[in-house]
Amino acid sequence: MDPRHLHDLLTELHQELLAATTVEPKDRDLLKRLAADIHALVEAGPGTPPPERYQGLRGRLAESAAAFEASHPRLTTAMEKVI
């Protein structure tokens, strides 16, 4: 994937994560960790972080997407775009 496009998708996902307000307390921690990881990647700029950082994030997003599929479809869609 083009690094600029991935950067744009990560920015979109970060905004969706911050907008998710009706989340169970146990899931809130997960969203906060994902938001922090994505924020670090977005701030680094497109193509800057090493590919292994993207792979770790990809795995966590795949797990999270399954957990939020029913309760937060917009968030899940944004996660799936990045995955």
C-alpha positions as CSV (number, residue, x, y, z in Angstrom):
1,M,0.0,0.0,0.0
2,D,1.2,3.5,-0.7
3,P,2.6,5.0,2.5
4,R,0.7,8.2,2.0
5,H,-2.6,6.3,1.6
6,L,-1.9,4.2,4.7
7,H,-1.1,7.4,6.6
8,D,-4.4,8.9,5.6
9,L,-6.2,5.7,6.7
10,L,-4.4,5.7,10.1
11,T,-5.4,9.4,10.6
12,E,-9.1,8.5,9.8
13,L,-8.9,5.5,12.2
14,H,-7.4,7.7,14.9
15,Q,-10.3,10.1,14.6
16,E,-12.8,7.2,14.8
17,L,-11.1,5.8,17.9
18,L,-11.3,9.2,19.6
19,A,-15.0,9.6,18.7
20,A,-16.0,6.2,20.2
21,T,-17.7,7.2,23.4
22,T,-20.1,4.3,24.2
23,V,-17.5,1.7,24.9
24,E,-17.4,-0.8,27.8
25,P,-14.6,0.1,30.4
26,K,-12.6,-3.0,29.5
27,D,-12.7,-2.1,25.8
28,R,-11.9,1.6,26.6
29,D,-8.3,0.6,27.6
30,L,-7.8,-1.3,24.4
31,L,-9.0,1.7,22.3
32,K,-6.7,4.0,24.2
33,R,-3.7,1.8,23.5
34,L,-4.7,1.6,19.8
35,A,-5.2,5.3,19.6
36,A,-1.7,5.9,21.2
37,D,0.0,3.5,18.8
38,I,-1.8,5.0,15.8
39,H,-1.0,8.6,17.0
40,A,2.7,7.7,17.2
41,L,2.6,6.3,13.6
42,V,0.7,9.3,12.3
43,E,3.0,11.8,13.9
44,A,6.0,10.0,12.5
45,G,4.7,10.7,9.0
46,P,4.1,8.4,6.0
47,G,6.7,5.7,5.4
48,T,8.7,6.6,8.5
49,P,8.0,3.8,11.0
50,P,9.6,0.4,10.3
51,P,7.3,-2.2,8.7
52,E,7.3,-4.4,11.9
53,R,5.5,-1.6,13.8
54,Y,2.7,-1.8,11.2
55,Q,2.5,-5.6,11.5
56,G,2.1,-5.4,15.2
57,L,-0.6,-2.8,14.9
58,R,-2.3,-4.9,12.1
59,G,-2.6,-7.9,14.5
60,R,-4.1,-5.8,17.3
61,L,-6.5,-4.2,14.9
62,A,-7.7,-7.5,13.5
63,E,-8.5,-8.7,17.1
64,S,-10.2,-5.4,17.9
65,A,-12.3,-5.3,14.8
66,A,-13.9,-8.6,15.7
67,A,-14.7,-7.3,19.2
68,F,-16.3,-4.1,18.0
69,E,-18.0,-5.4,14.9
70,A,-21.6,-5.3,16.3
71,S,-21.3,-2.4,18.6
72,H,-19.2,0.1,16.6
73,P,-19.6,-0.6,12.8
74,R,-17.9,2.7,11.7
75,L,-14.9,2.0,13.9
76,T,-14.7,-1.6,12.6
77,T,-14.9,-0.3,9.0
78,A,-12.0,2.1,9.6
79,M,-10.0,-0.7,11.2
80,E,-10.6,-3.1,8.3
81,K,-9.5,-0.4,5.8
82,V,-6.1,-0.2,7.6
83,I,-5.8,-4.0,7.9
